Amino acid sequence: MTRRAGDYHVVGYGEDIRVPTIDIISTEINIIGNLVGSYTDLVELMALAAQQRVRLHTAKYALESFQDALDDLDAGRVRGRAILVP
């Protein structure tokens, strides 16, 4: 999940995190949640993504397939963000 004494940041919502308590305690990791971030947070996140230091979970849908995206979101089939592409 992360290095010893590292931080695992969750931005937004959409899935469950299942980590055995002993793993959190024994490795002294921190799980930090944030519903939304600031513009600065977004810029920093994109820089980390460009360096391949974070993994972004996205599902892309053609704009005309918006109903499929909504159905998948409603059914919990989207991990991370659903993106409509014109």
Number of C-alpha atoms within 10 A of each C-alpha: 10 11 10 13 13 13 14 14 11 15 15 13 13 13 12 7 7 6 9 8 8 9 12 15 11 10 13 13 17 15 12 10 12 10 8 12 11 8 9 9 12 13 11 12 16 15 13 13 13 11 9 10 11 12 9 13 10 12 15 13 16 12 13 11 13 15 11 13 21 13 12 15 16 10 9 11 13 19 16 16 15 17 14 14 11 8
